[in-house]
Amino acid sequence: MRSPIMTLSFTKMHGLGNDFIVIDGRQIPVVLPDSLIRRLCDRHLGIGCDQLVLLSPATLEGADVHVRFFNPDGSEAGACGNASRCVALFVGNSPVLQTRAGLLPTTQKGEQFAINMGAARLDWQDIPLSRPCDTLHLPLENAAACSMGNPHATLFGDIGRAETLGPVLERDPLFPERANIGFAQILSPDHMRLRVWERGAGLTLACGSGACAAVVNAVRRGLTERTCTVTMDGGDLTITWQEDGTVLMTGPATTVFHGTLA
Ligand SMILES: N[C@H](CCC[C@H](N)C(=O)O)C(=O)O
């Protein structure tokens, strides 16, 4: 007789040290209650990760796989750049990803994966903010905001304030859905340093959508060119804010191990 308790297989992956549990529900449907997501993501009580990624069959024409991203606090994120590259590696053959942020085409160039992260959105309603504001100069630490399918604010200046200011700004009432908070230092017109306090996850070694948002915001401020290398604690991404408004993110993806949950 088949046991009613199924074993769950997973793959541990990372992109520049931003680490993920990938669960493949493409063949057998997987339902993950909030409480299980929180436990699996916990570094003491579970496997541990910055985001849990759940794959299921695509439901839209032109997409190869449906991808959902969950934070360790159980909240769902509309986008996750580093995990998108890992999914491209996991699925293979340069899949088109179906996400909350739309259909994201992927390409592989040797060890590097490029994801078209879609259009950066700059209107206050799209981030969203709780009231009409100039998104290039928020009335909050003079941050600049944009959406990459998830809410980001970028502060230009002191990256050492990420640990202390990040958790406070994440929950500022200006962000009704909270926000990922990036701390950027411009090194040259094509190079910046970035640390990101992630919504629902805290300080991570790298944030792909945060790097996209930081370059978009830097270009809008006249601080960098449209193509910029973003150096985070975990390594480098190359970001291009393309003329069509979409953002191309290129970087590595790594498989760490496969496991089975009892
Ligand atoms: N690590 C991710 C972002 C996770 C997003 C999440 N923290 C949120 O929007 O709630 C990245 O590489 O883009």
The ligand as an SDF file (V2000), in Angstrom:
LIG
                    3D

 13 12  0  0  0  0  0  0  0  0999 V2000
   16.6220   37.4320   -4.1070 N   0  0  0  0  0  0  0  0  0  0  0  0
   15.7180   37.8940   -5.1100 C   0  0  0  0  0  0  0  0  0  0  0  0
   14.6550   38.8030   -4.6820 C   0  0  0  0  0  0  0  0  0  0  0  0
   13.6610   38.1510   -3.7720 C   0  0  0  0  0  0  0  0  0  0  0  0
   12.5130   39.0840   -3.6310 C   0  0  0  0  0  0  0  0  0  0  0  0
   11.9000   39.1780   -2.3210 C   0  0  0  0  0  0  0  0  0  0  0  0
   12.7290   39.3730   -1.1780 N   0  0  0  0  0  0  0  0  0  0  0  0
   10.6930   40.0910   -2.3690 C   0  0  0  0  0  0  0  0  0  0  0  0
   10.4510   40.8480   -3.3290 O   0  0  0  0  0  0  0  0  0  0  0  0
    9.9240   39.9880   -1.4160 O   0  0  0  0  0  0  0  0  0  0  0  0
   16.4090   38.3380   -6.3760 C   0  0  0  0  0  0  0  0  0  0  0  0
   17.4850   37.8260   -6.6700 O   0  0  0  0  0  0  0  0  0  0  0  0
   15.8350   39.1400   -7.1180 O   0  0  0  0  0  0  0  0  0  0  0  0
  1  2  1  0
  2  3  1  0
  2 11  1  0
  3  4  1  0
  4  5  1  0
  5  6  1  0
  6  7  1  0
  6  8  1  0
  8  9  2  0
  8 10  1  0
 11 12  2  0
 11 13  1  0
M  END
$$$$
